[in-house]
């Protein structure tokens, strides 16, 4: 079963509106899996959540969102929401940009399938993730994690 999980592991205030945060993103499909920590601001988390929720209504268009750390401490991560199929299921391509000492930089793509209603619910929960504090988790298809 496919799953996507985003956990808030650290948060620190830059100002009252924009907070710096670290999230752990885990994606799992029958073919592959990957985990990556990302440093980003809470506006980025909210924007990704809102885009995912709105994709459930604008499902005939491909949407893409890239998390790119401006401070250079995190490798970029991209989420591509493809058009829904006739069954109302949407493939989410989660493209991890990873780095290790042996291979160097490489990318790993995990395709996670979700129903439109699940995607909308996940997006709404993700948009409010920073308000729930450190340790809060947002899961798409949680029964498979």
N, C-alpha and C positions, 0 to 999 in steps of 0.2 A: 504494500500500500504506500502511496506517495504521501510525503509530509513535508511541511516547512515550519520551522520554529524560530522565533526571534525572542531572545531573552535580554533584558536590560541588566548588565552586569556592573555598571558604574555610572554615576552621574555627578557632575560638579557645576556650580553656577558660574556663568560668565556675566549674566545680567538677569534681571527678573523674567525676561521673556525668552531668551535664548540660552539653553544650557548645553554644555559639552557632555556627551554620553558615549559609553562603549556598549555595543550590543554583540551578542554571539548569535550568528545566523547558522542554522543547521538545515540542510536539505537532504531528503532521502527519497530515492525511487528504487524500483526493482533492479535497475541497471547500474546505478551509481549513488554515491553520497559524498557530501563535503561539509566542512565546518569552517567558519572564518569569523574572527572578531573584527569589528569595524569601529573606528572612532568617528563620530559625527555629531552634528548638533540636533537638538530636539525638533527643529523645523524640518529637517531632512526626514526624520521618522514620521512626523505628521504628514508631510507631503507624499511620501510613499504610500502610507495608509489611505489617504484620501484618493490617490490615483487608483489604487486597487479597488476601493469601494465603488468609485465611479465607473470602472471598467465593466462592472456587472450590468450597467445600463447602456454603455457604449461598447458592446462586445463584438461589433463587426469591424473594429479598428484595432490595429496593433499598437500597443503602448510600450514604451521603454523608460526605465528609470535607472540612473547610474549613481551609486554612492561613491564619491571620490573625495578622499580626505585631503583637505588643503594644507595640512601640516606635514604630510609625508610619512605618517606613522602607520597608515593602513593601505593595503592594496585595494584597488577599485573593485567594486562588485556591481553587476548589472542584473536587473530583473526585467525580463521581456514578457509581456502579457500578449499572447497571440489571440487571434480571432477565435470565438467559441465555435465548436462544431454543432451539428444539428441536434445533438443531445443536450446542449447547454453546458458542455464541459470545456474548460479553458486550459490549454497547456501554458504553464509558467516556466520559462527558461531562466534558471538562476545561474549566472556565469560568474564563477569565483576566479579571481586573479590571485594565484598563490605563488609562494617563493620558498625554496628550500636550499640547503647547502650543496646538495648533490646535483639536482637538475637545473637549479636557478629559477627563473620565472616561467610559469606555465599557467594555462587556464583549465578549469574543470567545469563542465556544464552539467547541471542536474535538471531534468525536466520533471516538474511536479504538476499533476493534473488536479483540477478542482472544479466543482460545480459553481455556477454563477452565484448562487445564494451563499455558499461557503466563502467565496472570495469577497463578497460584500461584507459579510460578518467579520472576517479576518481583517479587512482593511479598516473597518471602524474601530476594532479593538486595537489595532496597531497604531492608529492615529492618537489614541489616548494612552498608549503605553508609558510615556514618561511621567504622567500624572500618578501612576500606580506605584512608582518607586523601584529601587534596586531589587532585583529578584523577580520582578514581574515578567511573565512570559505570554507570548501570543502564539497560538498554534493553529495551523491549517491542517485539517485531518488529524486531530490529536490522538485518535484511537490507534494510529499506526506507529506512534513514537514509542 
